[in-house]
Amino acid sequence: MKPARRQRSSRRALSRELGELARLRARLAEAEETLRAIRKGEVDAVVVTGKQGRQVFTLEGAEHAYRVLIESMNEGALTLTAQGVILYANTCFARMVKCPLEHVIGSSFRRFLSAEDRARLRPLLKRTDKSGSKIQAILHAANGSQMPAHISIRRLVKNGFKNVTIGMVVTDMTEARRNEEMLRVLSRQHADKTLRTVRRNEEMLRALSQRLVEAQEAERGRVALELHDRITQLLCAILVRSQTLADKLPARDGPSKREAIKLREMLGKAAEEVEHISRNLRPSVLGDLGLAAVLRDTTTEFADRTGVSVKLACVQLTARLPADTELTLYRILQEALKNVEKHSRARHVRVHLTQRDAFVQLAIKDDGIGFDPDHHPAKRKGKGGLDLFSMRERASYVGGVLNVNSARGKGTTVLAQIPLIDRVRRGKKLR
């Protein structure tokens, strides 16, 4: 190639490069102007290049007053395509995601969400109805921080290319979550305080009830002692005197002698009744011979007096029970037999005293008419309700439990279980 021709070709190439450089500078200036307009809110449309080519999205309400209102919001405001491309965002949203506004507009909103939240958001953006929807999500800021947010989504308009435009309002829920957590903590503290107060009151009531039972047992012991030492002895003395009087009356004074004999018999029955009452108030055999002996005496006396057959079975306990445990089991037997006599119409009663592991168990079973536990007076205030309640309370005082199983026509079983080890270590005596 000749030198002149080569020079002309080089000049044409240089001219083309200079022209291309000028066009690039013009496009750069245009881009810079667009960014400046975006920052100042002067842009009314955004061109997005995608698979369908360039598409122009106009921003509804782009007037200055509208922009001033949006920019003054304390919530993030955005306009998106149906694919999630951000066409517009106010500065509040840019502050939320810790990202310059020029880097927010034109990017995908999904970049600020986790994979889980993106999956939840995807069907909401595809909806074409105008009802709107809401979602709770976590915004992932550019600096790596996270922010809980409430996102309201609503379809806005369709532009000339029939593309759906999405309006979105993002609310920072950090303070609300903090307040909710504070309320939960305060509620939990209040609930704990209330629970502690209730438990303290229950303990106080339980302690008061136990002191009342202790006072009651002490008073019963005092009355039993008075009956035995005074009334019974006095009745026995009168009985001896009446016997002497009957013996001294001559046989010819028949009516007077017969009356004296009747008086002696009545005094004997009165002495026996007082002795029976005294034993029920505080059986001396309980302290002297133990629980098995007093159970035998009580069941024998009950069978002789009522005609109800009572079968007693007592195992040999490994050790003598604490005094309050023995007294509790005795009182439970008393109450159970009293209920049998008053209500059950039973013909047979079986009483079993057994020891299983660290528990002593007393079972009283009758073949009476039974009752419906759900409608028993113990469930409500009324006659007969105090018996079962008092038995349960007595069992609880010594750390035990009492269950009553019954059904109409199938008899009743009263089962008391009291722990042994703990009661031996810290049992409080009621005697």
Secondary structure, DSSP 8 states (H G I E B T S, - for coil): --HHHHHHHHHHHHHHHHHHHHHHHHHHHHHHHHHHHHHHT---EEEEEETTEEEEEE-TT-SHHHHHHHHT-SSEEEEEETT-BEEEE-HHHHHHTT--HHHHTTSBGGGGS-HHHHHHHHHHHH---SS-EEEEEEEE-TTS-EEEEEEEEEEEEE-TT--EEEEEEEEE-HHHHHHHHHHHHHHHHHHHHHHHHHHHHHHHHHHHHHHHHHHHHHHHHHHHHHIIIIIHHHHHHHHHHHHHHHHHS-TT-HHHHHHHHHHHHHHHHHHHHHHHHHHHHS-HHHHHH-HHHHHHHHHHHHHHHH--EEEEEE---SS---HHHHHHHHHHHHHHHHHIIIII--SEEEEEEEEETTEEEEEEEE-S----GGGSGGGSSSTTHHHHHHHHHHHHHTT-EEEEEE-TTS-EEEEEEEESHHHHHH-----
